[in-house]
Amino acid sequence: MSEFPITSVGPASSLSKGRSRSSRSLRWLAIALMLAGGLALADGAVTLLWQEPISALVGKIRQDNLKGELKHVEAARPSATETHALTAIDGERNRIAYLAAELQHAAKNGAPIGRIVMPSIGVNFVMVDGTDTSDLESGPGFYTATTFPGIEGTTLIAGHRTTYLAPFRHVDSLRAGDQIQLQMPYARFTYTVVGHRVVQPENVKAATAEVGYSRVVLSACTPLFSAAKRLLVYARLTRAVPVGPARYLTEGQLPQPLDYPLRPAPARELPPVLKSLGPYYVAPAA
């Protein structure tokens, strides 16, 4: 008699296989969740100790692209109109101001305009025109309601502290006497830090007010990982060296650096009780 193997295909066997598949699925799900949790914890730790790594990669790619674009801006020769105008402008300071106004007028949102360098905290980034969200994802951004360096007044630059390469992460470490350098296609500007201030986000005047001399103001969220307030760092222009088209001279003499010596603030009388010291008081940097 022939024998045939008998395989059980009853309900109990089907239920056992279903439970096995379900158990494997749950194990894989648990492993995936643990991996996701581990990555989230690692991302948080890196962000806390350094900066957010994913946005840092995006920022690095954008900065690399901006470096190439900035080289073209710096190498561009003045137009015929600009060349004609420069021949009639006397003095490095006036030529710098003219070229600054021309570049500010021509700059497009998000385009590279120069570099910001802060040796004491290891900062060296390409700046872009504008402070929209997408602009600041590329690098420190120039607030377009203020003036380009070289035009008398206030220059405001904003930057991130924890994301997109975190260019302003350590601006709170700047101290009185530290230098902030803005390297523009027409001149190299050196500013000396004189103070800092923490304000509410809506207090724009504290960052943009005209104070009777040229300065740069850095703006960043504070404290770290919060946008509750704004940290403002104030630095006064102390030197400008013409470069590029600003070196053009009709009489052939060498361009001279422009110095803007710091002068102590004039003494003022003690205010009456309860009288405000003024809305733009700047605390000296320690």
C-alpha positions in Angstrom: 0.0 0.0 0.0 1.3 3.3 -0.9 1.9 5.8 1.9 1.3 9.5 1.5 2.8 12.1 3.9 0.1 13.9 5.8 0.4 17.7 6.4 -1.7 19.4 8.9 -3.5 22.4 7.3 -6.0 22.9 10.0 -7.0 26.1 11.9 -4.4 25.6 14.6 -1.5 25.5 12.1 -2.7 28.7 10.3 -3.0 30.5 13.6 0.5 29.6 14.6 2.0 30.9 11.4 0.0 34.1 11.7 1.2 34.7 15.2 4.8 34.0 14.1 4.6 36.6 11.3 3.0 39.1 13.7 5.7 38.6 16.2 8.4 39.1 13.6 6.7 42.3 12.5 6.5 43.6 16.0 10.2 42.9 16.6 11.3 44.7 13.5 9.0 47.6 14.4 10.6 47.7 17.9 14.1 47.7 16.4 13.2 50.5 14.0 11.7 52.6 16.8 14.8 52.0 18.9 17.1 53.0 16.1 15.0 56.1 15.4 15.1 57.0 19.1 18.8 56.5 19.2 19.3 58.7 16.1 17.1 61.4 17.7 19.1 61.3 20.9 22.4 61.4 19.0 21.1 64.4 16.9 20.0 66.2 20.1 23.4 65.6 21.8 25.3 66.8 18.7 23.1 69.8 18.5 23.6 70.6 22.1 27.4 70.3 22.0 28.0 71.5 18.5 25.1 72.3 16.1 22.3 70.6 14.3 24.1 68.2 11.9 21.5 67.9 9.0 21.1 71.6 8.6 24.9 72.0 8.9 25.3 69.8 5.8 22.8 72.0 3.9 24.6 75.1 5.1 28.0 73.7 4.1 26.8 73.0 0.6 25.3 76.5 0.3 28.4 78.2 1.6 30.5 76.4 -0.9 28.3 77.6 -3.7 28.3 81.1 -2.4 32.1 81.2 -2.2 32.3 80.6 -6.0 29.6 83.3 -6.7 31.4 85.8 -4.5 34.6 85.4 -6.4 32.8 86.5 -9.5 31.3 89.5 -7.7 34.8 90.5 -6.4 36.4 90.1 -9.8 33.7 92.1 -11.7 35.0 95.3 -13.3 33.1 98.5 -12.8 30.7 99.4 -15.6 31.4 102.3 -18.0 29.0 104.5 -16.0 30.7 103.6 -12.7 34.2 104.1 -14.2 33.2 107.6 -15.4 31.7 108.4 -12.0 34.8 107.2 -10.1 37.0 109.6 -12.1 35.0 112.5 -10.8 34.9 111.4 -7.1 37.6 112.7 -4.9 38.9 110.7 -1.9 38.8 107.0 -0.9 35.9 107.6 1.5 33.6 109.0 -1.2 34.6 106.3 -3.7 33.8 103.6 -1.1 30.5 105.1 -0.3 29.6 105.3 -4.0 30.5 101.7 -4.7 28.7 100.6 -1.6 25.5 102.3 -2.7 25.9 100.8 -6.2 26.3 97.2 -4.9 23.4 97.6 -2.4 21.2 98.7 -5.2 22.2 95.9 -7.5 22.3 93.1 -4.9 19.6 90.4 -5.2 17.9 88.7 -2.3 20.0 85.7 -1.2 23.0 86.7 -3.3 26.5 86.8 -1.8 27.7 90.4 -0.9 30.9 89.8 1.1 32.4 88.0 4.1 32.1 88.4 7.9 35.2 87.4 9.8 35.5 87.4 13.6 39.0 86.1 14.6 38.4 85.8 18.3 35.6 83.2 17.9 36.8 81.6 14.7 34.1 82.9 12.3 34.6 83.2 8.6 31.4 83.1 6.5 30.1 84.5 3.2 27.2 87.0 3.9 24.1 87.2 1.8 21.7 90.0 1.1 18.5 89.6 3.1 17.4 88.1 6.4 14.4 85.9 5.2 14.3 82.3 6.4 15.8 81.0 3.2 18.6 83.7 3.3 19.8 82.8 6.8 19.9 79.1 5.8 22.7 80.0 3.5 24.7 82.2 5.9 24.7 85.4 7.9 22.3 87.9 6.3 22.3 91.6 5.8 19.1 93.4 7.0 18.1 95.4 3.9 16.5 98.3 5.8 20.1 99.3 7.0 23.1 100.4 5.0 26.0 98.6 3.4 29.4 99.1 5.0 30.9 102.3 3.7 27.7 104.2 3.8 27.5 106.2 7.0 25.0 104.6 9.4 24.1 101.3 10.9 24.7 97.9 9.3 22.7 95.1 10.8 23.7 91.4 10.2 21.7 88.5 11.6 22.7 84.8 11.9 21.7 81.5 13.4 23.2 80.1 16.6 22.3 76.4 16.5 21.4 75.5 12.9 22.8 75.9 9.3 26.4 76.0 10.4 25.5 78.2 13.4 27.7 81.1 12.3 26.7 83.2 15.4 26.7 80.5 18.0 29.5 82.2 20.1 28.8 85.9 19.5 27.9 86.1 23.2 31.6 85.5 23.8 32.7 88.7 22.0 34.2 91.2 24.3 35.1 94.9 24.2 38.0 95.4 21.9 37.4 92.3 19.8 37.3 92.8 16.0 34.5 92.2 13.5 35.7 92.4 9.9 33.4 92.9 6.9 35.2 92.1 3.7 33.3 93.7 0.8 34.3 93.8 -2.9 35.2 97.5 -2.6 36.8 97.7 0.9 37.8 95.8 4.0 36.1 97.2 7.1 37.3 96.7 10.7 34.8 97.2 13.6 35.7 97.2 17.3 33.2 95.7 19.7 32.0 98.2 22.2 29.0 96.6 23.9 26.0 94.2 23.8 22.3 94.2 24.7 19.4 91.7 25.0 16.1 93.0 23.8 12.6 91.7 22.9 12.3 90.5 19.2 10.0 93.3 18.3 12.5 96.0 19.4 13.9 96.6 16.0 15.0 100.2 16.8 17.6 98.9 19.2 19.3 97.2 16.3 18.8 99.7 13.5 18.8 103.2 15.1 21.2 105.8 13.7 23.7 106.9 16.4 25.8 109.5 14.7 28.6 107.2 13.6 29.1 104.1 11.4 28.7 100.8 13.2 27.8 97.1 12.7 25.2 95.4 14.8 25.0 91.6 15.1 21.7 90.0 15.9 21.0 86.5 17.1 18.4 84.6 19.1 19.1 84.1 22.8 19.3 82.0 24.9 20.5 79.1 22.8 17.7 76.9 21.5 15.2 79.6 22.0 13.9 82.6 20.0 12.5 84.3 23.1 14.8 87.3 22.9 17.5 88.9 20.7 21.2 89.3 21.6 22.6 92.4 19.9 26.4 93.0 19.7 27.5 96.5 18.8 30.8 97.4 17.1 32.0 100.7 15.9 33.9 101.3 12.6 37.6 101.9 13.3 39.3 101.2 9.9 38.5 100.9 6.2 41.0 99.8 3.5 39.8 100.4 -0.1 40.1 97.5 -2.6 39.1 96.8 -6.1 37.5 99.7 -7.9 37.7 101.9 -4.8 41.5 102.1 -5.3 41.0 103.9 -8.6 42.7 107.3 -8.3 43.0 110.0 -10.9 46.4 111.3 -9.8 48.1 107.9 -9.3 48.8 108.1 -5.6 48.5 105.0 -3.5 45.2 104.5 -1.7 45.3 105.2 2.0 43.6 103.3 4.8 40.9 105.3 6.5 41.0 105.3 10.3 38.1 106.2 12.6 39.6 106.5 16.1 37.3 105.6 19.0 36.6 108.5 21.2 35.3 108.2 24.7 31.6 109.1 25.1 31.1 112.7 26.4 30.4 112.9 30.1 26.8 113.6 31.0 25.1 114.6 34.2 23.4 112.1 36.4 19.7 111.8 35.4 16.9 112.7 37.7 15.3 109.9 39.6 13.1 107.7 37.4 14.3 109.5 34.2 15.2 107.0 31.4 18.8 106.8 30.3 17.5 106.5 26.7 16.1 103.7 24.6 19.5 102.9 22.9 21.7 102.5 25.9 24.4 99.9 25.2 25.9 97.8 28.0 29.7 97.7 27.7 30.9 94.2 26.7 32.8 92.6 29.6 
